[in-house]
Amino acid sequence: MDTFKLVVFEEHGSGEKKIQGISEHGTGLEISRRYNIEESLPALVDDPERYIPEDFSADLVLDFLKHPDLSSYLVQVCRKKNIPVVASGKRHAGAMTPFT
């Protein structure tokens, strides 16, 4: 079986518990990259590309970002790359939003 590659975007370790669960119980899943934004963000992020790089590939992106400007930009990037996004615990156009 091929490994299913995940990329995680989070702020201040906001996805830590879910990542731990994936690591412990996710068969065939690999978190290939993890982007953790630690700095304080302004109310309006005019330059989301500063925080969200475009040089990643994955089978699925997990969005644990708290800032809506960053989540919105992440979905745009993933849409261009044809990578589905799961945005747990929030409703966001263009992302799958499962119950938490």
N, C-alpha and C positions, 0 to 999 in steps of 0.2 A: 504494500500500500504506500502511495506517495504521501509525503508530509504536506499538510495544509498550512501555509504560511500566513501568520497574522502580524500586522503592524499595529502598535498601540500609540495613541496620542492622549496625553493626560496633563493635568496641572497639579503640581504639588503632591504627586503620588496618588491622585484621586482614583486610579484604577487598581491600586495595590491588591485589594482583597480578591477582585475578580481575576487578576493575573495569577495570583497564588492558586486559586481554584482551577484555572486552566492548566497551570503547571502540574498540579497534583493529580487531576482527574481527566485531563484532555488527552485522549489517545489519538495519535496521529497529528497532533497540533504542535506547531512550533511558533513561538513569539520571536520572529526574526529581527525585529527592530522595535525599540521603545523610545518615544520622544516624550520627555517630561519637562514641562515649562515650569521653572521655579521662581521666576521673577514676578513682581507685582505688575499687573496690567492696567492700562488706563480704561476708563469707561467705554471709550470708542477706540478700536484698533484700526488705524488707517493703513497699516502696512502688515497685514497678516502673513505675507510671504516671509517676513522676518522670523516668524515663529514656526511656520509650516513649510518645510522643504518639499520640493517636488521630485527629489531623486530617490524615491523608494518604490519597491514593487511588493505586491502581496496578493494573496487570494481573498483576503478580507481585512478591512481596517476597523478597529475598535476605537470609538470616539468617547473618551472620558473627559473631554475638555469642558470647562465650566463657562468659558466666555463665548457668547453666541456668535460674535464676529469670527472667531477662530473656527468654530464648528461649521459655520456657513462656508467659509473659505475651504476647509478641508473637504467638504462634500463636493465643491466645485472641482478641486484638484482630482479627487477620486473619480468623479464622473468622466473627466477627460481621459483618465487612465483605465476606465471601465472596471473599477474595483468597487464592490459593494461596501457600504459603511453601516455599522451597527452603532447607534447612538443611544446607549442604555439610559433609561430614566428621563428622557426628554423627547419632545416632539420636534422633529426637524425635517423640513421638506428635503426629499432626496435621500434620506437615511431610513433604515429600518429601526423601529423604536419598540423593542420588546418590553413587556412588563418587568419590573425589577422586584 
